[in-house]
Amino acid sequence: MTEYHNEELRLINQMLLAIFLITDFAYFLFLHNSPFPWFALAGTAIGLAIIVFCWSGTKYLLFNIMLLLSAAVFSLAYNWSSIF
């Protein structure tokens, strides 16, 4: 495997890890709270993104972007019935 393929796999793994972390946490919050706590999900995602950015800089920027984006998407998805 070339270095290019290794880099591509690292980027895909970063994206998938961020999506799976937020998906699992959002589902946990959905099961254990009757009104979905979107603020807890957003706060957790922002806090984790800040911690990762402070520790690693821009090395895991794709992870941070996908973490925040998936938190916004799952906040809308689980609150869809209360929004509309």
PyMOL Python script that loads the backbone (N, CA, C, O; Angstrom):
from pymol import cmd

cmd.read_pdbstr("""\
ATOM      1  N   MET A   1       0.836  -1.172   0.000  1.00  0.00           N
ATOM      2  CA  MET A   1       0.000   0.000   0.000  1.00  0.00           C
ATOM      3  C   MET A   1       0.885   1.242   0.000  1.00  0.00           C
ATOM      4  O   MET A   1       1.873   1.322   0.731  1.00  0.00           O
ATOM      5  N   THR A   2       0.524   2.170  -0.804  1.00  0.00           N
ATOM      6  CA  THR A   2       1.325   3.381  -0.892  1.00  0.00           C
ATOM      7  C   THR A   2       0.939   4.353   0.221  1.00  0.00           C
ATOM      8  O   THR A   2      -0.045   4.151   0.932  1.00  0.00           O
ATOM      9  N   GLU A   3       1.720   5.386   0.350  1.00  0.00           N
ATOM     10  CA  GLU A   3       1.453   6.407   1.366  1.00  0.00           C
ATOM     11  C   GLU A   3       0.132   7.124   1.089  1.00  0.00           C
ATOM     12  O   GLU A   3      -0.571   7.523   2.018  1.00  0.00           O
ATOM     13  N   TYR A   4      -0.198   7.282  -0.182  1.00  0.00           N
ATOM     14  CA  TYR A   4      -1.459   7.920  -0.549  1.00  0.00           C
ATOM     15  C   TYR A   4      -2.645   7.111  -0.047  1.00  0.00           C
ATOM     16  O   TYR A   4      -3.597   7.677   0.491  1.00  0.00           O
ATOM     17  N   HIS A   5      -2.601   5.807  -0.215  1.00  0.00           N
ATOM     18  CA  HIS A   5      -3.690   4.953   0.249  1.00  0.00           C
ATOM     19  C   HIS A   5      -3.799   4.972   1.771  1.00  0.00           C
ATOM     20  O   HIS A   5      -4.905   4.975   2.310  1.00  0.00           O
ATOM     21  N   ASN A   6      -2.682   4.985   2.456  1.00  0.00           N
ATOM     22  CA  ASN A   6      -2.712   5.066   3.918  1.00  0.00           C
ATOM     23  C   ASN A   6      -3.344   6.371   4.390  1.00  0.00           C
ATOM     24  O   ASN A   6      -4.121   6.382   5.345  1.00  0.00           O
ATOM     25  N   GLU A   7      -3.012   7.457   3.728  1.00  0.00           N
ATOM     26  CA  GLU A   7      -3.579   8.751   4.098  1.00  0.00           C
ATOM     27  C   GLU A   7      -5.087   8.781   3.846  1.00  0.00           C
ATOM     28  O   GLU A   7      -5.840   9.325   4.654  1.00  0.00           O
ATOM     29  N   GLU A   8      -5.528   8.200   2.734  1.00  0.00           N
ATOM     30  CA  GLU A   8      -6.954   8.138   2.429  1.00  0.00           C
ATOM     31  C   GLU A   8      -7.696   7.316   3.480  1.00  0.00           C
ATOM     32  O   GLU A   8      -8.784   7.703   3.908  1.00  0.00           O
ATOM     33  N   LEU A   9      -7.128   6.199   3.895  1.00  0.00           N
ATOM     34  CA  LEU A   9      -7.757   5.376   4.924  1.00  0.00           C
ATOM     35  C   LEU A   9      -7.824   6.103   6.259  1.00  0.00           C
ATOM     36  O   LEU A   9      -8.808   5.963   6.986  1.00  0.00           O
ATOM     37  N   ARG A  10      -6.803   6.872   6.590  1.00  0.00           N
ATOM     38  CA  ARG A  10      -6.828   7.654   7.833  1.00  0.00           C
ATOM     39  C   ARG A  10      -7.934   8.698   7.804  1.00  0.00           C
ATOM     40  O   ARG A  10      -8.622   8.900   8.805  1.00  0.00           O
ATOM     41  N   LEU A  11      -8.110   9.356   6.680  1.00  0.00           N
ATOM     42  CA  LEU A  11      -9.169  10.362   6.567  1.00  0.00           C
ATOM     43  C   LEU A  11     -10.556   9.734   6.670  1.00  0.00           C
ATOM     44  O   LEU A  11     -11.443  10.284   7.323  1.00  0.00           O
ATOM     45  N   ILE A  12     -10.742   8.593   6.032  1.00  0.00           N
ATOM     46  CA  ILE A  12     -12.030   7.907   6.117  1.00  0.00           C
ATOM     47  C   ILE A  12     -12.294   7.446   7.545  1.00  0.00           C
ATOM     48  O   ILE A  12     -13.419   7.564   8.031  1.00  0.00           O
ATOM     49  N   ASN A  13     -11.288   6.928   8.217  1.00  0.00           N
ATOM     50  CA  ASN A  13     -11.450   6.492   9.600  1.00  0.00           C
ATOM     51  C   ASN A  13     -11.769   7.662  10.525  1.00  0.00           C
ATOM     52  O   ASN A  13     -12.564   7.510  11.453  1.00  0.00           O
ATOM     53  N   GLN A  14     -11.168   8.819  10.292  1.00  0.00           N
ATOM     54  CA  GLN A  14     -11.478   9.997  11.099  1.00  0.00           C
ATOM     55  C   GLN A  14     -12.939  10.388  10.932  1.00  0.00           C
ATOM     56  O   GLN A  14     -13.625  10.689  11.909  1.00  0.00           O
ATOM     57  N   MET A  15     -13.407  10.382   9.699  1.00  0.00           N
ATOM     58  CA  MET A  15     -14.801  10.753   9.441  1.00  0.00           C
ATOM     59  C   MET A  15     -15.758   9.757  10.088  1.00  0.00           C
ATOM     60  O   MET A  15     -16.719  10.159  10.745  1.00  0.00           O
ATOM     61  N   LEU A  16     -15.508   8.487   9.912  1.00  0.00           N
ATOM     62  CA  LEU A  16     -16.399   7.470  10.450  1.00  0.00           C
ATOM     63  C   LEU A  16     -16.398   7.454  11.975  1.00  0.00           C
ATOM     64  O   LEU A  16     -17.444   7.245  12.589  1.00  0.00           O
ATOM     65  N   LEU A  17     -15.250   7.670  12.589  1.00  0.00           N
ATOM     66  CA  LEU A  17     -15.187   7.687  14.047  1.00  0.00           C
ATOM     67  C   LEU A  17     -16.009   8.841  14.610  1.00  0.00           C
ATOM     68  O   LEU A  17     -16.732   8.664  15.591  1.00  0.00           O
ATOM     69  N   ALA A  18     -15.907  10.007  14.008  1.00  0.00           N
ATOM     70  CA  ALA A  18     -16.685  11.155  14.483  1.00  0.00           C
ATOM     71  C   ALA A  18     -18.179  10.899  14.319  1.00  0.00           C
ATOM     72  O   ALA A  18     -18.961  11.205  15.219  1.00  0.00           O
ATOM     73  N   ILE A  19     -18.577  10.348  13.194  1.00  0.00           N
ATOM     74  CA  ILE A  19     -19.995  10.072  12.967  1.00  0.00           C
ATOM     75  C   ILE A  19     -20.505   9.023  13.940  1.00  0.00           C
ATOM     76  O   ILE A  19     -21.590   9.182  14.499  1.00  0.00           O
ATOM     77  N   PHE A  20     -19.757   7.965  14.153  1.00  0.00           N
ATOM     78  CA  PHE A  20     -20.198   6.910  15.061  1.00  0.00           C
ATOM     79  C   PHE A  20     -20.233   7.382  16.509  1.00  0.00           C
ATOM     80  O   PHE A  20     -21.134   6.987  17.250  1.00  0.00           O
ATOM     81  N   LEU A  21     -19.297   8.203  16.933  1.00  0.00           N
ATOM     82  CA  LEU A  21     -19.324   8.730  18.297  1.00  0.00           C
ATOM     83  C   LEU A  21     -20.580   9.554  18.553  1.00  0.00           C
ATOM     84  O   LEU A  21     -21.255   9.371  19.566  1.00  0.00           O
ATOM     85  N   ILE A  22     -20.882  10.439  17.656  1.00  0.00           N
ATOM     86  CA  ILE A  22     -22.050  11.293  17.838  1.00  0.00           C
ATOM     87  C   ILE A  22     -23.338  10.495  17.664  1.00  0.00           C
ATOM     88  O   ILE A  22     -24.312  10.741  18.375  1.00  0.00           O
ATOM     89  N   THR A  23     -23.361   9.555  16.743  1.00  0.00           N
ATOM     90  CA  THR A  23     -24.548   8.728  16.549  1.00  0.00           C
ATOM     91  C   THR A  23     -24.881   7.938  17.804  1.00  0.00           C
ATOM     92  O   THR A  23     -26.031   7.909  18.242  1.00  0.00           O
ATOM     93  N   ASP A  24     -23.883   7.305  18.375  1.00  0.00           N
ATOM     94  CA  ASP A  24     -24.112   6.514  19.584  1.00  0.00           C
ATOM     95  C   ASP A  24     -24.529   7.386  20.761  1.00  0.00           C
ATOM     96  O   ASP A  24     -25.432   7.012  21.510  1.00  0.00           O
ATOM     97  N   PHE A  25     -23.897   8.527  20.939  1.00  0.00           N
ATOM     98  CA  PHE A  25     -24.243   9.403  22.044  1.00  0.00           C
ATOM     99  C   PHE A  25     -25.637  10.000  21.855  1.00  0.00           C
ATOM    100  O   PHE A  25     -26.387  10.124  22.823  1.00  0.00           O
ATOM    101  N   ALA A  26     -25.988  10.367  20.642  1.00  0.00           N
ATOM    102  CA  ALA A  26     -27.321  10.908  20.371  1.00  0.00           C
ATOM    103  C   ALA A  26     -28.394   9.848  20.614  1.00  0.00           C
ATOM    104  O   ALA A  26     -29.451  10.153  21.166  1.00  0.00           O
ATOM    105  N   TYR A  27     -28.135   8.632  20.215  1.00  0.00           N
ATOM    106  CA  TYR A  27     -29.100   7.555  20.450  1.00  0.00           C
ATOM    107  C   TYR A  27     -29.246   7.281  21.941  1.00  0.00           C
ATOM    108  O   TYR A  27     -30.356   7.040  22.416  1.00  0.00           O
ATOM    109  N   PHE A  28     -28.154   7.314  22.681  1.00  0.00           N
ATOM    110  CA  PHE A  28     -28.209   7.147  24.134  1.00  0.00           C
ATOM    111  C   PHE A  28     -29.045   8.251  24.774  1.00  0.00           C
ATOM    112  O   PHE A  28     -29.881   7.979  25.635  1.00  0.00           O
ATOM    113  N   LEU A  29     -28.822   9.495  24.356  1.00  0.00           N
ATOM    114  CA  LEU A  29     -29.612  10.598  24.898  1.00  0.00           C
ATOM    115  C   LEU A  29     -31.081  10.466  24.521  1.00  0.00           C
ATOM    116  O   LEU A  29     -31.956  10.790  25.323  1.00  0.00           O
ATOM    117  N   PHE A  30     -31.358  10.000  23.324  1.00  0.00           N
ATOM    118  CA  PHE A  30     -32.731   9.825  22.866  1.00  0.00           C
ATOM    119  C   PHE A  30     -33.455   8.759  23.690  1.00  0.00           C
ATOM    120  O   PHE A  30     -34.634   8.918  24.007  1.00  0.00           O
ATOM    121  N   LEU A  31     -32.764   7.682  24.035  1.00  0.00           N
ATOM    122  CA  LEU A  31     -33.395   6.609  24.790  1.00  0.00           C
ATOM    123  C   LEU A  31     -33.637   6.976  26.246  1.00  0.00           C
ATOM    124  O   LEU A  31     -34.625   6.531  26.829  1.00  0.00           O
ATOM    125  N   HIS A  32     -32.769   7.769  26.845  1.00  0.00           N
ATOM    126  CA  HIS A  32     -32.845   8.026  28.281  1.00  0.00           C
ATOM    127  C   HIS A  32     -33.477   9.356  28.658  1.00  0.00           C
ATOM    128  O   HIS A  32     -33.579   9.661  29.847  1.00  0.00           O
ATOM    129  N   ASN A  33     -33.900  10.149  27.700  1.00  0.00           N
ATOM    130  CA  ASN A  33     -34.542  11.430  27.989  1.00  0.00           C
ATOM    131  C   ASN A  33     -35.776  11.565  27.111  1.00  0.00           C
ATOM    132  O   ASN A  33     -35.728  11.295  25.911  1.00  0.00           O
ATOM    133  N   SER A  34     -36.886  11.986  27.722  1.00  0.00           N
ATOM    134  CA  SER A  34     -38.105  12.118  26.920  1.00  0.00           C
ATOM    135  C   SER A  34     -38.051  13.313  25.974  1.00  0.00           C
ATOM    136  O   SER A  34     -38.281  13.116  24.781  1.00  0.00           O
ATOM    137  N   PRO A  35     -37.766  14.534  26.414  1.00  0.00           N
ATOM    138  CA  PRO A  35     -37.443  15.549  25.399  1.00  0.00           C
ATOM    139  C   PRO A  35     -35.955  15.441  25.075  1.00  0.00           C
ATOM    140  O   PRO A  35     -35.115  15.375  25.973  1.00  0.00           O
ATOM    141  N   PHE A  36     -35.648  15.423  23.797  1.00  0.00           N
ATOM    142  CA  PHE A  36     -34.246  15.222  23.404  1.00  0.00           C
ATOM    143  C   PHE A  36     -33.403  16.420  23.822  1.00  0.00           C
ATOM    144  O   PHE A  36     -33.734  17.552  23.470  1.00  0.00           O
ATOM    145  N   PRO A  37     -32.315  16.196  24.567  1.00  0.00           N
ATOM    146  CA  PRO A  37     -31.462  17.306  25.019  1.00  0.00           C
ATOM    147  C   PRO A  37     -30.448  17.712  23.949  1.00  0.00           C
ATOM    148  O   PRO A  37     -29.288  17.304  23.993  1.00  0.00           O
ATOM    149  N   TRP A  38     -30.892  18.506  23.006  1.00  0.00           N
ATOM    150  CA  TRP A  38     -30.022  18.897  21.899  1.00  0.00           C
ATOM    151  C   TRP A  38     -28.855  19.748  22.381  1.00  0.00           C
ATOM    152  O   TRP A  38     -27.778  19.725  21.786  1.00  0.00           O
ATOM    153  N   PHE A  39     -29.071  20.503  23.464  1.00  0.00           N
ATOM    154  CA  PHE A  39     -28.000  21.349  23.966  1.00  0.00           C
ATOM    155  C   PHE A  39     -26.860  20.510  24.550  1.00  0.00           C
ATOM    156  O   PHE A  39     -25.693  20.886  24.434  1.00  0.00           O
ATOM    157  N   ALA A  40     -27.187  19.383  25.173  1.00  0.00           N
ATOM    158  CA  ALA A  40     -26.160  18.483  25.698  1.00  0.00           C
ATOM    159  C   ALA A  40     -25.354  17.857  24.568  1.00  0.00           C
ATOM    160  O   ALA A  40     -24.136  17.713  24.669  1.00  0.00           O
ATOM    161  N   LEU A  41     -26.037  17.486  23.496  1.00  0.00           N
ATOM    162  CA  LEU A  41     -25.333  16.903  22.346  1.00  0.00           C
ATOM    163  C   LEU A  41     -24.421  17.928  21.679  1.00  0.00           C
ATOM    164  O   LEU A  41     -23.279  17.623  21.337  1.00  0.00           O
ATOM    165  N   ALA A  42     -24.932  19.140  21.497  1.00  0.00           N
ATOM    166  CA  ALA A  42     -24.115  20.187  20.869  1.00  0.00           C
ATOM    167  C   ALA A  42     -22.943  20.580  21.766  1.00  0.00           C
ATOM    168  O   ALA A  42     -21.829  20.779  21.281  1.00  0.00           O
ATOM    169  N   GLY A  43     -23.186  20.690  23.046  1.00  0.00           N
ATOM    170  CA  GLY A  43     -22.110  21.050  23.976  1.00  0.00           C
ATOM    171  C   GLY A  43     -21.018  20.003  24.048  1.00  0.00           C
ATOM    172  O   GLY A  43     -19.834  20.329  24.130  1.00  0.00           O
ATOM    173  N   THR A  44     -21.424  18.743  24.016  1.00  0.00           N
ATOM    174  CA  THR A  44     -20.437  17.661  24.020  1.00  0.00           C
ATOM    175  C   THR A  44     -19.593  17.685  22.748  1.00  0.00           C
ATOM    176  O   THR A  44     -18.374  17.525  22.805  1.00  0.00           O
ATOM    177  N   ALA A  45     -20.230  17.882  21.621  1.00  0.00           N
ATOM    178  CA  ALA A  45     -19.496  17.913  20.345  1.00  0.00           C
ATOM    179  C   ALA A  45     -18.547  19.109  20.284  1.00  0.00           C
ATOM    180  O   ALA A  45     -17.407  18.975  19.841  1.00  0.00           O
ATOM    181  N   ILE A  46     -19.007  20.258  20.722  1.00  0.00           N
ATOM    182  CA  ILE A  46     -18.143  21.450  20.702  1.00  0.00           C
ATOM    183  C   ILE A  46     -16.985  21.285  21.672  1.00  0.00           C
ATOM    184  O   ILE A  46     -15.848  21.625  21.347  1.00  0.00           O
ATOM    185  N   GLY A  47     -17.264  20.770  22.849  1.00  0.00           N
ATOM    186  CA  GLY A  47     -16.202  20.557  23.831  1.00  0.00           C
ATOM    187  C   GLY A  47     -15.157  19.570  23.358  1.00  0.00           C
ATOM    188  O   GLY A  47     -13.960  19.813  23.511  1.00  0.00           O
ATOM    189  N   LEU A  48     -15.592  18.461  22.788  1.00  0.00           N
ATOM    190  CA  LEU A  48     -14.640  17.467  22.272  1.00  0.00           C
ATOM    191  C   LEU A  48     -13.838  18.026  21.109  1.00  0.00           C
ATOM    192  O   LEU A  48     -12.645  17.748  20.988  1.00  0.00           O
ATOM    193  N   ALA A  49     -14.483  18.813  20.250  1.00  0.00           N
ATOM    194  CA  ALA A  49     -13.764  19.417  19.127  1.00  0.00           C
ATOM    195  C   ALA A  49     -12.704  20.397  19.616  1.00  0.00           C
ATOM    196  O   ALA A  49     -11.608  20.452  19.057  1.00  0.00           O
ATOM    197  N   ILE A  50     -13.014  21.162  20.643  1.00  0.00           N
ATOM    198  CA  ILE A  50     -12.034  22.103  21.199  1.00  0.00           C
ATOM    199  C   ILE A  50     -10.862  21.353  21.813  1.00  0.00           C
ATOM    200  O   ILE A  50      -9.709  21.736  21.617  1.00  0.00           O
ATOM    201  N   ILE A  51     -11.147  20.291  22.553  1.00  0.00           N
ATOM    202  CA  ILE A  51     -10.072  19.503  23.174  1.00  0.00           C
ATOM    203  C   ILE A  51      -9.166  18.881  22.121  1.00  0.00           C
ATOM    204  O   ILE A  51      -7.942  18.955  22.232  1.00  0.00           O
ATOM    205  N   VAL A  52      -9.754  18.272  21.103  1.00  0.00           N
ATOM    206  CA  VAL A  52      -8.949  17.637  20.050  1.00  0.00           C
ATOM    207  C   VAL A  52      -8.143  18.681  19.294  1.00  0.00           C
ATOM    208  O   VAL A  52      -6.982  18.445  18.960  1.00  0.00           O
ATOM    209  N   PHE A  53      -8.748  19.832  19.021  1.00  0.00           N
ATOM    210  CA  PHE A  53      -8.021  20.885  18.307  1.00  0.00           C
ATOM    211  C   PHE A  53      -6.861  21.431  19.134  1.00  0.00           C
ATOM    212  O   PHE A  53      -5.792  21.703  18.588  1.00  0.00           O
ATOM    213  N   CYS A  54      -7.056  21.595  20.434  1.00  0.00           N
ATOM    214  CA  CYS A  54      -5.972  22.103  21.288  1.00  0.00           C
ATOM    215  C   CYS A  54      -4.843  21.099  21.410  1.00  0.00           C
ATOM    216  O   CYS A  54      -3.678  21.491  21.474  1.00  0.00           O
ATOM    217  N   TRP A  55      -5.157  19.821  21.443  1.00  0.00           N
ATOM    218  CA  TRP A  55      -4.124  18.809  21.594  1.00  0.00           C
ATOM    219  C   TRP A  55      -3.371  18.530  20.300  1.00  0.00           C
ATOM    220  O   TRP A  55      -2.158  18.319  20.323  1.00  0.00           O
ATOM    221  N   SER A  56      -4.068  18.526  19.185  1.00  0.00           N
ATOM    222  CA  SER A  56      -3.419  18.074  17.956  1.00  0.00           C
ATOM    223  C   SER A  56      -3.312  19.137  16.873  1.00  0.00           C
ATOM    224  O   SER A  56      -2.658  18.908  15.855  1.00  0.00           O
ATOM    225  N   GLY A  57      -3.928  20.275  17.063  1.00  0.00           N
ATOM    226  CA  GLY A  57      -3.874  21.303  16.033  1.00  0.00           C
ATOM    227  C   GLY A  57      -4.734  20.925  14.847  1.00  0.00           C
ATOM    228  O   GLY A  57      -5.836  20.402  15.012  1.00  0.00           O
ATOM    229  N   THR A  58      -4.241  21.184  13.667  1.00  0.00           N
ATOM    230  CA  THR A  58      -5.033  20.922  12.468  1.00  0.00           C
ATOM    231  C   THR A  58      -4.832  19.510  11.914  1.00  0.00           C
ATOM    232  O   THR A  58      -5.314  19.204  10.824  1.00  0.00           O
ATOM    233  N   LYS A  59      -4.132  18.653  12.647  1.00  0.00           N
ATOM    234  CA  LYS A  59      -3.894  17.295  12.165  1.00  0.00           C
ATOM    235  C   LYS A  59      -5.205  16.518  12.035  1.00  0.00           C
ATOM    236  O   LYS A  59      -5.369  15.733  11.101  1.00  0.00           O
ATOM    237  N   TYR A  60      -6.134  16.730  12.962  1.00  0.00           N
ATOM    238  CA  TYR A  60      -7.416  16.033  12.941  1.00  0.00           C
ATOM    239  C   TYR A  60      -8.558  17.008  12.677  1.00  0.00           C
ATOM    240  O   TYR A  60      -9.605  16.931  13.320  1.00  0.00           O
ATOM    241  N   LEU A  61      -8.362  17.907  11.749  1.00  0.00           N
ATOM    242  CA  LEU A  61      -9.371  18.909  11.434  1.00  0.00           C
ATOM    243  C   LEU A  61     -10.616  18.274  10.814  1.00  0.00           C
ATOM    244  O   LEU A  61     -11.730  18.718  11.092  1.00  0.00           O
ATOM    245  N   LEU A  62     -10.454  17.264   9.997  1.00  0.00           N
ATOM    246  CA  LEU A  62     -11.596  16.580   9.399  1.00  0.00           C
ATOM    247  C   LEU A  62     -12.448  15.904  10.467  1.00  0.00           C
ATOM    248  O   LEU A  62     -13.674  15.890  10.363  1.00  0.00           O
ATOM    249  N   PHE A  63     -11.813  15.345  11.486  1.00  0.00           N
ATOM    250  CA  PHE A  63     -12.540  14.745  12.604  1.00  0.00           C
ATOM    251  C   PHE A  63     -13.386  15.800  13.306  1.00  0.00           C
ATOM    252  O   PHE A  63     -14.549  15.550  13.622  1.00  0.00           O
ATOM    253  N   ASN A  64     -12.818  16.969  13.551  1.00  0.00           N
ATOM    254  CA  ASN A  64     -13.546  18.040  14.224  1.00  0.00           C
ATOM    255  C   ASN A  64     -14.720  18.539  13.390  1.00  0.00           C
ATOM    256  O   ASN A  64     -15.806  18.774  13.919  1.00  0.00           O
ATOM    257  N   ILE A  65     -14.506  18.698  12.110  1.00  0.00           N
ATOM    258  CA  ILE A  65     -15.576  19.178  11.228  1.00  0.00           C
ATOM    259  C   ILE A  65     -16.715  18.172  11.180  1.00  0.00           C
ATOM    260  O   ILE A  65     -17.880  18.555  11.287  1.00  0.00           O
ATOM    261  N   MET A  66     -16.401  16.908  11.023  1.00  0.00           N
ATOM    262  CA  MET A  66     -17.441  15.883  10.968  1.00  0.00           C
ATOM    263  C   MET A  66     -18.138  15.724  12.313  1.00  0.00           C
ATOM    264  O   MET A  66     -19.327  15.412  12.356  1.00  0.00           O
ATOM    265  N   LEU A  67     -17.422  15.933  13.404  1.00  0.00           N
ATOM    266  CA  LEU A  67     -18.022  15.865  14.731  1.00  0.00           C
ATOM    267  C   LEU A  67     -19.089  16.943  14.890  1.00  0.00           C
ATOM    268  O   LEU A  67     -20.198  16.662  15.343  1.00  0.00           O
ATOM    269  N   LEU A  68     -18.755  18.164  14.522  1.00  0.00           N
ATOM    270  CA  LEU A  68     -19.709  19.270  14.652  1.00  0.00           C
ATOM    271  C   LEU A  68     -20.858  19.144  13.659  1.00  0.00           C
ATOM    272  O   LEU A  68     -22.007  19.425  13.999  1.00  0.00           O
ATOM    273  N   LEU A  69     -20.557  18.728  12.447  1.00  0.00           N
ATOM    274  CA  LEU A  69     -21.589  18.586  11.430  1.00  0.00           C
ATOM    275  C   LEU A  69     -22.571  17.471  11.785  1.00  0.00           C
ATOM    276  O   LEU A  69     -23.782  17.644  11.644  1.00  0.00           O
ATOM    277  N   SER A  70     -22.066  16.342  12.239  1.00  0.00           N
ATOM    278  CA  SER A  70     -22.970  15.248  12.595  1.00  0.00           C
ATOM    279  C   SER A  70     -23.770  15.575  13.850  1.00  0.00           C
ATOM    280  O   SER A  70     -24.901  15.108  13.985  1.00  0.00           O
ATOM    281  N   ALA A  71     -23.222  16.360  14.768  1.00  0.00           N
ATOM    282  CA  ALA A  71     -23.998  16.789  15.935  1.00  0.00           C
ATOM    283  C   ALA A  71     -25.161  17.669  15.512  1.00  0.00           C
ATOM    284  O   ALA A  71     -26.259  17.546  16.055  1.00  0.00           O
ATOM    285  N   ALA A  72     -24.938  18.547  14.560  1.00  0.00           N
ATOM    286  CA  ALA A  72     -26.022  19.396  14.066  1.00  0.00           C
ATOM    287  C   ALA A  72     -27.081  18.562  13.345  1.00  0.00           C
ATOM    288  O   ALA A  72     -28.277  18.791  13.524  1.00  0.00           O
ATOM    289  N   VAL A  73     -26.654  17.610  12.541  1.00  0.00           N
ATOM    290  CA  VAL A  73     -27.598  16.781  11.796  1.00  0.00           C
ATOM    291  C   VAL A  73     -28.432  15.919  12.735  1.00  0.00           C
ATOM    292  O   VAL A  73     -29.647  15.823  12.563  1.00  0.00           O
ATOM    293  N   PHE A  74     -27.801  15.291  13.727  1.00  0.00           N
ATOM    294  CA  PHE A  74     -28.553  14.436  14.631  1.00  0.00           C
ATOM    295  C   PHE A  74     -29.402  15.233  15.603  1.00  0.00           C
ATOM    296  O   PHE A  74     -30.422  14.728  16.070  1.00  0.00           O
ATOM    297  N   SER A  75     -29.022  16.452  15.922  1.00  0.00           N
ATOM    298  CA  SER A  75     -29.894  17.305  16.730  1.00  0.00           C
ATOM    299  C   SER A  75     -31.172  17.625  15.978  1.00  0.00           C
ATOM    300  O   SER A  75     -32.258  17.610  16.557  1.00  0.00           O
ATOM    301  N   LEU A  76     -31.048  17.910  14.703  1.00  0.00           N
ATOM    302  CA  LEU A  76     -32.240  18.156  13.883  1.00  0.00           C
ATOM    303  C   LEU A  76     -33.053  16.873  13.691  1.00  0.00           C
ATOM    304  O   LEU A  76     -34.283  16.905  13.733  1.00  0.00           O
ATOM    305  N   ALA A  77     -32.385  15.779  13.486  1.00  0.00           N
ATOM    306  CA  ALA A  77     -33.098  14.519  13.223  1.00  0.00           C
ATOM    307  C   ALA A  77     -33.913  14.075  14.431  1.00  0.00           C
ATOM    308  O   ALA A  77     -35.065  13.673  14.273  1.00  0.00           O
ATOM    309  N   TYR A  78     -33.350  14.136  15.623  1.00  0.00           N
ATOM    310  CA  TYR A  78     -34.072  13.690  16.799  1.00  0.00           C
ATOM    311  C   TYR A  78     -35.076  14.718  17.321  1.00  0.00           C
ATOM    312  O   TYR A  78     -35.968  14.360  18.091  1.00  0.00           O
ATOM    313  N   ASN A  79     -34.956  15.975  16.925  1.00  0.00           N
ATOM    314  CA  ASN A  79     -35.910  16.999  17.316  1.00  0.00           C
ATOM    315  C   ASN A  79     -36.871  17.358  16.194  1.00  0.00           C
ATOM    316  O   ASN A  79     -37.577  18.360  16.301  1.00  0.00           O
ATOM    317  N   TRP A  80     -36.922  16.590  15.142  1.00  0.00           N
ATOM    318  CA  TRP A  80     -37.735  16.921  13.980  1.00  0.00           C
ATOM    319  C   TRP A  80     -39.216  17.055  14.346  1.00  0.00           C
ATOM    320  O   TRP A  80     -39.901  17.947  13.846  1.00  0.00           O
ATOM    321  N   SER A  81     -39.705  16.177  15.210  1.00  0.00           N
ATOM    322  CA  SER A  81     -41.128  16.237  15.563  1.00  0.00           C
ATOM    323  C   SER A  81     -41.464  17.451  16.420  1.00  0.00           C
ATOM    324  O   SER A  81     -42.587  17.951  16.351  1.00  0.00           O
ATOM    325  N   SER A  82     -40.545  17.928  17.209  1.00  0.00           N
ATOM    326  CA  SER A  82     -40.823  19.105  18.035  1.00  0.00           C
ATOM    327  C   SER A  82     -40.580  20.407  17.275  1.00  0.00           C
ATOM    328  O   SER A  82     -41.092  21.456  17.665  1.00  0.00           O
ATOM    329  N   ILE A  83     -39.811  20.348  16.208  1.00  0.00           N
ATOM    330  CA  ILE A  83     -39.567  21.557  15.402  1.00  0.00           C
ATOM    331  C   ILE A  83     -40.741  21.832  14.478  1.00  0.00           C
ATOM    332  O   ILE A  83     -41.200  22.969  14.367  1.00  0.00           O
ATOM    333  N   PHE A  84     -41.231  20.774  13.808  1.00  0.00           N
ATOM    334  CA  PHE A  84     -42.318  20.959  12.834  1.00  0.00           C
ATOM    335  C   PHE A  84     -43.550  20.224  13.282  1.00  0.00           C
ATOM    336  O   PHE A  84     -44.572  20.257  12.596  1.00  0.00           O
TER     337      PHE A  84
END
""", "prot")
cmd.dss("prot")
cmd.show_as("cartoon", "prot")
cmd.util.cbc("prot")
cmd.orient("prot")
